[in-house]
Amino acid sequence: MPKRRLSSSLAHVSDFDNVFYDAKLFEDYNAFCVAALADAALSIPVLKKAGLTRDAAIHLADNGYQRYRDTFTSFCLWGAQHGISREDIVVPIYHAYNTRVKAAFLQHYPQLVKNRLDLKEAFNITHGIIPQGIASHSCRENLLFPLVEQMGIRDFFQESAICGLEQSEFQLKHLSPALVESSFEAMGVDPNDGTFQEDTDANLRVIKEHHPGCLTVHIHHGRPLETKPSYVDFQFYDLLEMKRAWKADRDRGPKVVISLPGRQVSAP
């Protein structure tokens, strides 16, 4: 059982990808991401000049997701074999990839990003009560800002607390708490006094290891963890269900134990 109530947090930080939307609504989410990353890599002049082919780019993109869970490590390793520095790859490919994903969302999946009434309802529940942040591997400028704007929910967030991977110097969430910490820090809240919502349990494990007081919420879109590990405090279908549970817990209020002779009575 969590040490704190769901409604006790001073701030909420959410992952974005597969949290603000359900990735299973894509025809093939992995293929979607791999194709966007391969196209991004082929747009980088130093990689193209070094002989990167589309087949190689597809292979490296898929391997990068499966093995390293990022957009750049596989290409950095390939680049090193061709005398290309990491610095010449990471930032360009990151921005090129996120720009392409944003465009693909708007063209092929507008229902996931256009005027999301469910997300408006969800974030309106906590609006004005506790601050909201985002900690995502996606790019703040090229994807998070424009898509949150399209969803109609940007006003619910403190802008400085919307953090992409670049705000953590590209430290991935399953390896470091830095990205989540950066969002909480922007809101002036200790992660131990906050709640973090995420679809990837490994990312929840890392933040719980570094900040045991942080409430961790697994957003599953109908695919809950069969065995809930100790580092996951709550599981919810989506953000709307989570926010409604937060409100219900808040409305119940704290219980006060009244001591009477020979017995104790719990009162709301």
N, C-alpha and C positions, 0 to 999 in steps of 0.2 A: 504494500500500500504506500502511496506517496505521503511524504511528511507534511505536505501543505495541501490545502484545498485548491481546486481548480480556479476559484475566483480570487485567490489571494495574491496573484502576481501583480507586479507594478508595470509590466510591459509585455507585449506579445511580439515575438519575431517568427516569421514564417519563411520557409523555403518557397520557391516559386514554381519551378518545373515539376509537373505531376502532383502539385498541391493546389494551385489555383485552377487547374484543369485536370481532367482525367486522361492520361496518355493512352489508355486503351481505346479511346475514341478515334485515334489515328488508325489508318489502314495498316500501317506497319511502322511503329514509332522508331525502332532501331534503324530501319532502312531510311526513313526520313532524315534522321540525324546524320547517318553515315554519308548520305548523298550530299547534304549541305556542307559537311566538313570537308569532303573530297573536293567539292567545287571551291571552297574557301582556300584550301591548300594550293590548288592550281592557279589561283589568282595572285599568289605571292611570287613576285618576279624571281627572287633568289632560288626558290624551289623549282620553278619551271625551268630556269636556266641550267640548274644542276641535273636536269633530265627526268624530273618527276613525271610519270605518266598517269593517266586516269586509273588504269588498273592498279598501279602501285598506290595511288592516293586512296582508292576505295579500301584496299587491304590495310593500309596504315590507319585509316580512320576507324575501321571496324576493330582492329587490334587495339587501338587506343582506348576505345570505349570499353571493350571487354576486359582488357588487362589493367589499364591505368585509370580508367573512369575520368578521362579528361580529353580536351581537344588538341593538345599540343605535344605530349610526351613522345608518342610514336614518331611524330614528324621531327622532333628535336633529335632523336636518336638517329633517324635517317639522315638528317642534315649534318650531324657531326661526322658521319662517314663521308660526307662530301665537302667538308671544310666550312660548313655554315654554322655560325654561333647560335646558341639558344636565344640570345637577345634579338637576333634578326628574324626569329620565327614566332615566338610566343605571342607578343602583342599584336603583330599583323594578322596572324591566323585567328586569334581570339576575336578581334573586331570584325574581320571578314565573315567568320562563321555566324556570329550573332546577328549581323546585318541580314544575312541570307535567311536565317531562321525566322526573324521578324517578318520579312517579306513573305515567306512561305505560309506563316500563320495567317496573315491578312488575306492572302490570295486563296488558300485552300481550306483553311479552318476558321473562317470568320465567326462562326457560332461560338468558338471558344474565347474570343477576345473582344467581341462587339457588345457593348452595353450589357454586361453580365449582372442581371438583376439578383441572382442568388448571392454573388459576392457583395453587392451593395447592401443587401439585407444583412449578411453576415457581419461585415465591418461596421455597419451602422449600430449594431448591438453594443459594441464597446467604444464607439466614437465619443470623444469628449470625456471618457472615464479613465482609460489607460491608453498610452501611446502604442503605435503599431510600427513595426519595422519589417524589412525583408533581408534575408541572407541567402543569396543564390549564386551558383556557379555561372549564371548568365551575366551578360554585360549590362551595367547600369544604364549607360548612355544609349547604347544601340539596341537594347531589347527591353529591359525592365521599365524604364521611364515611358517609352512609347506604348507598350502593351498595357501597362497599368492605366495609362491615360485612355486608351481605347476601351478598356473594361469599365471605365467610368468610376474608378475607385481611388484615383490618385490623391484626392483631398483627404482621404482617411489616413495617409501616411506622412510622417515627418520626412522630408526629402533627404536629409543627411543620413537617415536611418535605412534608406533603400540602398543596400550594399551588394555590389556584384563582386566577382572573384578578384578583380583588380584592386578592390579596397582591402584585400588581405594579402597583397603582393603575391597572388596566385597560389596561396596555400589552400589545398583542397579540404573540404569539411570532414572527410573520413580519415584525414591525417592530422588535422589541426583544428582547434576551436577558434582560430583567429577571425574567421569571417563572421561567425555568429557573434563573437565578442564585439566586433566593430559596430554591429547594428545596435546592440544594447548600449555600448559606450556612447553612441551618437545621441541616445535618448537619456543618458545620465543614469542608467539603471544597472546595478550589479546583476550579472546573469543568474546568480543564485536567488534573486528575487523576481525572476522572469519565467516565461513559458516559451518553449521553442517547438514549432509545428513543422514536421518533416515527413516525407514519404520513405526515406532511406534509413533503415534502422542502424546501420553502421555510423551514420552521422549523428544520430541521437546518442549512441554509445560514447562517442568522443566528447560531446558537450557534457554529458553526465559524469564522465570520468574526471573532467577538469573543474566542473561546477556542480557538485552533488545536489545542491539545493534547487537547481533549475528544473522546472517541471517539463517533461518531455512528452510530446504528443505525436503518435504515429497516425498520419492521414492515409487511409488505405483504399478508398474508392471501391469498396466491396471485396478487397483482398486482404483481410486482417492477418496479422501474424498468428499462426496456429498456436504457438506457445509464446506468450508475452514475456520477454526477458526482463530482468530486474531494472535495466536502465530505461525502460519504457514505462511511463506512469499511466498514460491513457491512450486509447485508440478510438478514433472516430472516422466515420465514412468520409466526411469532407469538412471544410472550414465552417459551413453553415451549421452543421450538427455540433461541431465543437463550440461555436459561439453561443448557440442555444443552451448547451449544457453549462457553459460558463455563467450565463444569465440565470438559469435555474438554480445553480449553486449559490450565486450571489443573492438571489431573492429569498432563499431559505434563511440566510443570515447565520451568524455564529450561534452555537448552542452554549447556554450558560448553565453550569451545574449549581443547583441550589441545595445547600446542605441543611437538612432538617434532622431533628433528633431520631436517630436510628435508621435513617434512610437518605438517599440522594435522589433528587428529581431533576431530569434534564428538561430545560425549557428553551424554546426557540429564541 
